[in-house]
Amino acid sequence: MDIAKKIESFHQIAIDDALSEKEQALAELENRFNDACEQYKNTVEKEAMLKLDRKNIIAHKKLMTEIMEEGVKGKKALLLRRSELLDKSVENVSKRLNDYVLTPEYQKRLIHDIDSACEKYKPLEVYLTLRDYKLLGDKIKSVPCKQSHIDFIGGFKLKINDNLIIDNTYLTKFTDAKQDMNFKI
């Protein structure tokens, strides 16, 4: 073989090697490019998911705030309605009590209750409302009766000694029942 063919053959080998290296370099570059694109795609997707998650979290917080606000409004409405119903009940009971203390049945019961209390406690004095004192003051024989300076719907107070007063008034019982009803509602 002559030198020219050998040179030509080496030249061809060098060109083939260069092309092969070029193809390998291009393939490696393409792989790196594809990897970089995949990483970028994943990063963009993660960021999009984070943004979506943030939006979902913000929307969830907003919804929870609205639910809580509606709950507070509902609670206030229930408390207002409860208060209205309690006031209506109290008004109704007050009217019925005021009507009852004007009946002869009430007068008989009051005299009986005072006589029973006098047997049990031996009080010094009985205090009545102005209305009851005018109606019953002279009918109660078991103990001296006095007019109370404080109106208490009906019933009586017993003064046993200077420090002890037994309160058997409708107003006290009514107030206690109202407080009890307010706690139970």
Rosetta blueprint (number, residue, H / E / L):
1 M L
2 D L
3 I H
4 A H
5 K H
6 K H
7 I H
8 E H
9 S H
10 F H
11 H H
12 Q H
13 I H
14 A H
15 I H
16 D H
17 D H
18 A H
19 L H
20 S H
21 E H
22 K H
23 E H
24 Q H
25 A H
26 L H
27 A H
28 E H
29 L H
30 E H
31 N H
32 R H
33 F H
34 N H
35 D H
36 A H
37 C H
38 E H
39 Q H
40 Y H
41 K H
42 N H
43 T H
44 V H
45 E H
46 K H
47 E H
48 A H
49 M H
50 L H
51 K H
52 L H
53 D H
54 R H
55 K H
56 N H
57 I H
58 I H
59 A H
60 H H
61 K H
62 K H
63 L H
64 M H
65 T H
66 E H
67 I H
68 M H
69 E H
70 E H
71 G H
72 V H
73 K H
74 G H
75 K H
76 K H
77 A H
78 L H
79 L H
80 L H
81 R H
82 R H
83 S H
84 E H
85 L H
86 L H
87 D H
88 K H
89 S H
90 V H
91 E H
92 N H
93 V H
94 S H
95 K H
96 R H
97 L H
98 N H
99 D H
100 Y H
101 V L
102 L L
103 T L
104 P H
105 E H
106 Y H
107 Q H
108 K H
109 R H
110 L H
111 I H
112 H H
113 D H
114 I H
115 D H
116 S H
117 A H
118 C H
119 E H
120 K H
121 Y H
122 K L
123 P L
124 L L
125 E E
126 V E
127 Y E
128 L E
129 T L
130 L H
131 R H
132 D H
133 Y H
134 K H
135 L H
136 L H
137 G L
138 D L
139 K L
140 I L
141 K L
142 S L
143 V L
144 P L
145 C E
146 K E
147 Q E
148 S L
149 H L
150 I L
151 D L
152 F L
153 I L
154 G L
155 G E
156 F E
157 K E
158 L E
159 K E
160 I L
161 N L
162 D L
163 N L
164 L L
165 I E
166 I E
167 D E
168 N E
169 T E
170 Y H
171 L H
172 T H
173 K H
174 F H
175 T H
176 D H
177 A H
178 K H
179 Q H
180 D H
181 M H
182 N H
183 F H
184 K H
185 I L
